[in-house]
Amino acid sequence: MAIGREAGGLIARRRAETGSARQRGELIAGLFDAVSEAIYVQDRGRRFIDVNLGAMTMYGLRREHFRGLSPLDLQHRSATT
């Protein structure tokens, strides 16, 4: 019986941790897009992984158009338009 109660407690704590991690992720995603300045997330090769709404507004591009591009690619794009 004690093992069952302990296991139940562990499961309940794990569910609470998972729920709060999901909530933190949603909060961070909301803040990421709420900032009006451009924010870029890049990989080690300086290719864009993600951008926020500020970056999309600045360049007039949708999020998926940034993925795989580098800052140099954006610079060339701006120079030709």
N, C-alpha and C positions, 0 to 999 in steps of 0.2 A: 504493500500500500504506500509506504513512504517513497519508494522508487517511482511509482505512478504519479504521486503528487509533485515530486521534484521534476520529473520529465514534463509534466503539464505546465509547471512554472517556467521551465526553460523554453518550452514552445511558445508560451504567452509572451515572454520577454523578447524572443526572436521576432515574433510577429510585430510587436511594438517597435523594435529597432528597424525592421524593414519598412514599416509604415512611415516612421519619422525620416528615414533616409529618402524615401520617395518624396515626401513633403519638402525636404531640403532641396532636392533636385528641382522640383517644380518652382520653388522660391528663387533659386539661382537662375533658372531659365527665364523667369519673369523679370528679374532684375537685369539680366543680360540684354533683353530686348527693350527694357524701359529707359535705358540710358540713351540720350540723344546723340552722344559722340560715337564715332565709329570704333567698334571693338572687333579685333581679328584674333582668331585662334589658328595658329600655324603648327605644322609638324616640323621635324628637325631639318627638313629640306626647304623650309620657308614657304611651303605650299599651304594655301588656306584649307583648313578643315571646317571652319564655321565662321560666320560673321553675324553681327547683330543688325537690328533694323536701321540703326544709325548709318552703318556702312552701306546697306542696301539703298538707303535714301541718298547718300552722298554720291554714289556711282550710278544710281538708276538701274541697278541690276537685281535680279532675284538671287536668293541665297544659293541655289544650286549652280548658278553661273560662276560663283567664286571658287567652288571646290576644285582643287587641283591647280589653280592659278597661283602665281607668285606676285609679290608687290611690283616686280619689274613688268610682268604681263599687264598689270593695271596701268602702270605708267605709260607703257607703249600704247595702250588702248586710248588713254586720255589725250595723248599727243596726236593721235590720228583722227580724233573726232572734233 
